[in-house]
Amino acid sequence: MANIITSTENKSNSILNAQAMTLLAAFFWGTSFVIVELGLEYVNPYWFAQLRFLIASVGALGVVLLFKKQIQKELILSHWIWLLGTFNALGFLGQFVAQTMTNATKTALLINMNLITVAALSSVLFHERFTRKKVLTVCLSILGVFLLTTDGNLSRLARGEFIGDMLALCGGFVWAFYIVTNKKVVTKPNIDIISLTACVMLATTIVMIPFTLILGGISSRVLNIGLEGAGAVVYLGIFCNVIPFLLWTFGLKYLMPTVSTLMLLFEVFIASILAFLILHEGLGIIGVIGGFVIIIAIVIMGIESKKLKKKKK
């Protein structure tokens, strides 16, 4: 009996840790939208994304060495890794190009609408249970994101280029497949998350190369991005790639994809606040209410997922 209680407590703690890691990852990713918008003044979106992942790959390999891990040949050659790298590359390229045409807040909104796609895929692939509270939190989160990004003013949705908005939406759609695929991979036996993350960073970097060379071109401006551009690349590579990807992947091991994705909506809240403070994008009382609605949805989902885990035991 004592062993059962200890096991239950350990699993509960794992869920709490997973939720905390996911929220921390969302915080770091939430800061990225403003940094990307600022950095695009110094380098084109294709090279910006490419350099970001080059730094991320070096950083991830550094973490592998730091923790004395080994990258297995079977892992780096796995079709799953290259599928993840392809989804990740397309998602990020979509975001970076989109942000040349539309603002940071709306990009964060459109990308994170992948919650709907993730919920549908998770229901089919993982037979994820959807209780009334779970459905309520999905609806609340969508409402919260809508209020936060529009501030109750529908005309804000009409700002920015239509192509940019669609690219952001498509980027989020692709990431939905990245999330559910990563869930499938991370739950395989003997998968080391640090090595997995490093392999995905490397695969993403390599997949991006042809897009960067063909669409981004080669010019002297790439080498003359200045301290501001270089600082943006390094910040994104380390603090918006290596650290949050590790945190999020650790969390995904214990959370269902829909729960994880809903918690990632915290990044929309962070992105909106920073866009208001740094880029002076508007945020009124309705937007603030929307932010609190997102937080309430995250809290409800966290409590509900913990209850569902206990019922399984």
C-alpha positions in Angstrom: 0.0 0.0 0.0 2.8 2.4 0.9 4.4 1.7 -2.5 1.2 2.5 -4.3 0.8 5.8 -2.4 4.4 6.7 -3.1 4.0 5.9 -6.8 0.8 8.0 -7.0 2.5 10.9 -5.3 5.5 10.7 -7.6 3.2 10.7 -10.7 1.3 13.7 -9.3 4.5 15.5 -8.7 5.6 14.6 -12.3 2.4 16.2 -13.6 2.9 19.3 -11.6 6.5 19.6 -12.7 5.4 19.0 -16.3 2.8 21.8 -16.1 5.4 24.2 -14.5 7.9 23.4 -17.2 5.3 23.9 -20.0 4.3 27.3 -18.5 8.0 28.4 -18.3 8.6 27.3 -21.9 5.5 29.4 -22.9 7.0 32.4 -21.1 10.2 32.2 -23.1 8.4 31.6 -26.3 6.1 34.5 -25.5 9.1 36.8 -25.5 10.2 35.6 -29.0 7.5 37.5 -31.0 8.7 40.9 -30.0 12.4 39.9 -30.5 11.6 38.6 -34.0 9.8 41.8 -35.0 12.8 43.9 -33.8 15.3 41.6 -35.4 13.6 41.6 -38.8 14.9 45.2 -39.2 18.4 43.8 -39.5 18.1 40.5 -41.4 15.6 38.9 -43.8 13.2 36.3 -42.3 14.8 33.2 -43.9 18.3 33.9 -42.7 17.0 35.1 -39.4 15.3 31.7 -38.8 18.3 29.9 -40.2 20.8 31.6 -37.9 18.5 31.2 -34.9 18.5 27.4 -35.4 22.2 27.3 -36.1 22.8 28.9 -32.7 20.2 26.6 -31.2 21.9 23.5 -32.7 25.3 24.5 -31.2 23.6 25.3 -27.9 21.8 22.0 -27.8 24.9 20.0 -28.6 26.6 21.9 -25.7 23.9 20.7 -23.4 24.4 17.2 -24.6 28.1 17.4 -23.8 27.4 19.2 -20.5 25.2 16.3 -19.3 27.5 13.7 -20.9 24.8 12.3 -23.1 25.3 10.5 -26.4 23.4 11.0 -29.6 22.5 7.6 -30.9 23.0 6.9 -34.6 19.5 5.3 -34.7 18.0 8.5 -33.3 19.5 11.0 -35.7 18.7 8.7 -38.7 15.2 8.1 -37.5 12.5 9.2 -39.9 10.6 10.6 -36.9 13.4 13.1 -36.2 13.4 14.3 -39.8 9.6 14.5 -39.8 9.8 16.7 -36.7 12.6 18.8 -38.2 10.5 19.4 -41.3 7.3 20.4 -39.4 9.4 22.6 -37.1 11.3 24.3 -40.0 8.1 25.0 -42.0 6.3 26.3 -38.8 9.1 28.7 -38.0 9.6 29.9 -41.5 5.9 30.6 -41.7 6.1 32.7 -38.5 9.1 34.7 -39.5 7.8 35.6 -42.9 4.4 36.3 -41.5 5.9 38.8 -39.1 7.2 40.9 -42.0 3.6 41.5 -42.9 1.6 41.5 -39.7 2.1 42.5 -36.1 3.5 40.4 -33.2 0.3 40.1 -31.2 -1.8 38.8 -34.1 0.9 36.4 -35.1 0.9 35.0 -31.6 -2.9 34.6 -31.8 -3.0 32.9 -35.2 -0.2 30.5 -34.5 -1.7 29.4 -31.2 -5.1 28.7 -32.8 -3.4 25.3 -33.4 -5.1 24.3 -30.1 -8.2 23.2 -32.2 -6.1 21.1 -34.5 -4.1 19.5 -31.7 -7.4 18.6 -29.8 -8.8 16.9 -32.9 -5.5 15.0 -33.7 -5.0 14.0 -30.0 -8.6 12.7 -29.8 -8.0 10.4 -32.9 -4.3 9.4 -32.3 -4.1 9.2 -28.5 -7.8 8.7 -27.6 -7.6 11.7 -25.3 -10.6 12.0 -23.1 -12.6 15.2 -23.4 -14.7 15.9 -20.3 -17.1 18.8 -20.1 -14.5 20.8 -18.2 -11.9 20.0 -20.8 -14.2 21.2 -23.6 -15.0 24.3 -21.5 -11.4 25.2 -21.0 -10.7 24.9 -24.8 -13.7 27.2 -25.5 -12.6 29.6 -22.7 -9.0 29.7 -24.1 -10.2 30.5 -27.6 -12.4 33.3 -26.2 -9.6 34.6 -24.1 -7.1 34.7 -27.0 -9.7 36.5 -29.1 -10.4 39.1 -26.5 -6.7 39.6 -25.7 -5.7 40.1 -29.3 -8.6 42.1 -30.6 -9.3 44.1 -27.3 -12.9 43.9 -28.3 -12.3 45.8 -31.5 -12.9 43.5 -34.6 -11.3 46.0 -36.9 -7.9 45.0 -35.4 -8.3 41.6 -37.3 -8.3 43.5 -40.6 -4.9 45.1 -40.0 -1.9 43.6 -41.6 -1.6 41.8 -44.9 -3.9 38.8 -45.5 -1.0 36.7 -46.8 0.9 37.3 -43.5 -2.1 36.3 -41.5 -2.6 33.1 -43.5 1.1 32.2 -43.2 0.9 32.6 -39.4 -2.2 30.4 -39.3 -0.5 27.8 -41.5 2.5 27.9 -39.3 0.4 27.1 -36.3 -1.4 24.3 -38.3 2.0 22.7 -39.1 3.1 23.0 -35.5 0.0 21.0 -34.4 1.4 18.0 -36.3 4.8 18.7 -34.7 3.2 18.6 -31.2 1.3 15.3 -31.7 4.3 13.7 -33.5 6.6 14.8 -30.7 4.2 13.2 -28.1 4.4 9.9 -30.0 8.2 10.1 -30.1 8.9 11.2 -26.5 6.8 8.4 -25.0 8.9 5.7 -26.8 11.0 3.6 -24.4 14.6 4.7 -23.8 14.2 8.1 -25.4 16.6 10.7 -23.9 14.9 14.1 -24.1 18.2 16.0 -24.2 19.5 14.0 -27.1 16.1 14.1 -28.8 16.0 17.9 -28.6 19.5 18.2 -30.0 18.6 16.0 -32.9 15.5 18.0 -33.7 17.4 21.3 -33.6 20.0 19.8 -36.1 17.3 18.4 -38.4 15.4 21.7 -38.4 18.6 23.6 -39.2 19.4 21.3 -42.2 15.8 21.2 -43.5 15.8 25.0 -43.5 19.0 25.4 -45.7 17.4 25.0 -49.2 14.6 27.4 -48.3 17.1 30.0 -46.9 19.4 29.8 -50.0 16.6 29.8 -52.6 14.2 32.3 -50.9 16.5 34.2 -48.6 19.3 34.6 -51.1 22.9 35.3 -50.4 24.0 38.9 -49.7 26.5 40.9 -47.7 23.7 42.0 -45.5 23.5 38.6 -43.9 27.1 39.1 -42.6 26.4 42.7 -41.5 23.4 42.4 -39.2 25.1 44.5 -36.5 25.1 43.9 -32.7 21.3 44.3 -32.5 20.6 41.6 -35.1 23.3 39.3 -33.7 21.9 39.8 -30.2 18.4 38.9 -31.4 19.7 35.7 -33.1 21.6 34.6 -30.0 18.7 35.4 -27.6 16.3 33.5 -29.8 18.6 30.5 -30.3 19.3 30.0 -26.6 16.4 31.4 -24.7 13.6 30.7 -27.2 14.9 27.4 -28.6 17.3 25.4 -26.5 15.8 26.2 -23.0 12.0 26.2 -23.9 12.2 23.2 -26.2 13.9 21.1 -23.5 11.3 22.3 -20.9 8.4 21.7 -23.2 9.5 18.3 -24.3 10.1 17.2 -20.7 6.5 18.4 -19.9 5.0 16.7 -23.0 6.2 13.4 -21.7 3.6 13.6 -18.9 0.9 15.8 -20.4 -1.6 15.0 -23.2 -1.1 17.2 -26.3 -4.2 19.3 -25.8 -3.3 20.1 -22.1 0.2 21.1 -23.2 -1.0 23.2 -26.1 -3.6 25.0 -23.9 -0.9 25.9 -21.3 1.2 27.2 -24.1 -1.5 29.9 -24.7 0.3 31.7 -21.8 2.8 32.7 -24.5 0.0 34.8 -26.2 -0.5 36.6 -22.9 3.3 37.3 -22.6 3.6 38.3 -26.3 0.7 40.8 -26.0 2.0 42.4 -22.8 5.5 42.8 -24.3 4.1 44.0 -27.6 2.2 46.7 -25.7 5.2 47.7 -23.6 7.9 47.6 -26.3 6.2 47.9 -29.7 3.3 50.0 -28.4 0.6 47.7 -29.8 -2.7 48.6 -28.1 -4.0 46.7 -25.0 -7.1 47.9 -23.3 -9.4 46.6 -20.5 -11.0 44.0 -22.8 -7.6 42.7 -23.7 -6.6 42.4 -20.0 -9.9 40.5 -19.3 -9.0 38.2 -22.2 -5.6 37.6 -20.6 -7.2 36.6 -17.3 -9.6 34.3 -19.1 -6.6 32.5 -20.6 -5.1 32.1 -17.1 -8.3 30.8 -15.7 -8.6 28.3 -18.5 -5.0 27.1 -17.9 -5.7 26.7 -14.1 -8.9 24.7 -14.8 -7.1 22.5 -17.3 -4.3 21.9 -14.9 -6.7 20.8 -12.1 -8.7 18.7 -14.5 -5.8 16.8 -16.0 -4.5 16.0 -12.5 -8.0 14.5 -11.6 -8.1 12.4 -14.8 -4.6 11.0 -14.0 -5.8 10.0 -10.5 -8.9 8.3 -11.9 -6.8 6.2 -14.1 -5.0 4.8 -11.1 
